Amino acid sequence: MGLTSQVSIRSYPEPLRSLDYTGISGAYALIGSGLVWPSRILKFTNTTNVSVTISWDGTNDHDIIPPNSFCLYDFSTNKIVEQGWFATGGQRFYVKGTSTNPSSGSVYVTTFFGLSEGG
């Protein structure tokens, strides 16, 4: 059985999305643009000095990220391209401060998508 009969998935990053602390308040603000590709791995990094809340719809709270920490969603690393969960292309993400406005840092969204190779 040769390697040429196997299909692999190559990981590609999208450009980093971010929102500086000056754009974060008690109301949800959009972090960059929507996803171009379905995301297989998604990471939210909070380098601000306050806890922040992340929303996938700009209305409801979906996750909280403490100051100077991150949250990683590994939806489908060990799956083939057609399997697994994904954050769909076009998905937007929002952030707000939880108790007080931050005075430093940013919130970042890192995303990776996969395309099959070989076959």
N, C-alpha and C positions, 0 to 999 in steps of 0.2 A: 504494500500500500504506500504510494508515494505522496509527498506533500502537495503535488499539483492537483490532487483530487479533493483537497480540503478548501473550504471557504473560510476566510477570516474577516474580521471586522476591524477596520482602521478607525481610530479615534481622531476627531478633529475638534479644535476649540473654536468657538465663536469669539468675537471681540469682547473684552471685558466691559461690563456695564457698571456704572457707579453713580452714587449720589453723595455729594459733600454734606457735611454736618449742617451747613447753612440752609440746606433745602429740607431738613428733617424737622418736623414739628409734631403737634398732637393730631394732625390730620394726615391721611395717607397721601404720599407723593410717589410718582412713578420713578422707578430705578431704570434709567436708560430706555432702550427700545424693546419691543417684543422679540421673542425668539425667532430666528430665521428658520432653524431646523428643529425637529423633535429632539429634546434633550434626553440623553441617557444618564448623564451625571450632572448634577446641579449643586452648586455650593454658594451659600450666602455667607459673607464675611462681614462682621461688624467691628470696625476699628474705632468706633466712637467711644465716649466715656459714659454712655447710658445703655440700658437695655432697649432694644427696638423690637417692634412687632412687624412681622412679614405677612402680607396678604397676597393671595393669588387673584382676587377680584376687586381690590380697592375698597371693599366694604367690610368684609369679615376678617377677624383675626385668625390666622392659620398657624403661626409659629412665633415663638419669642427667642431672641438671640441675646444673651448677656453681653456686656461690654467686652471688647477685645477677645472675641471668640468667633466661632463659625458653626454652621450647620450644613452637613453634607447629605444629599439625597442620591443614593446609588440605585437607580431604578432598574437597570438591566445590563449591567456590565457582563454578566456571565450568560448572556442569551445571544441567539443569532439575531440578525437585523429585524426579522419579522416578529420576534418574540419580545416579551417583557413589557414593562410599563414605560411611559414616556411623559415628559411635560411637552405638550403639543407645540408645533410651530405656531408662532403668533402670540403665545402666552406672554402676558406682561406681569410684572411683579411690583409690589408697592411696599413702602416702609413708613412707619411712624414711630415717634418716641413714645415710651410707655408712661413716664411720669414727669420728666423734665426734658427740655430741649438739650441736645448735646452741645458741647462747646469745642469739640475737636473731632477729627477723624472723618470717616466715610463708611458707607455701606456698599458692598460690591456683590455682583452676581457673576459667577463663573459657570460656564456651561460647555459641555462636550456632546457632540453627536457622533453617530457611527455610520459608516458606509461599508458595504461588503466588497471584498476583493477576492480574486481567485475564482475557482469553480470548475 
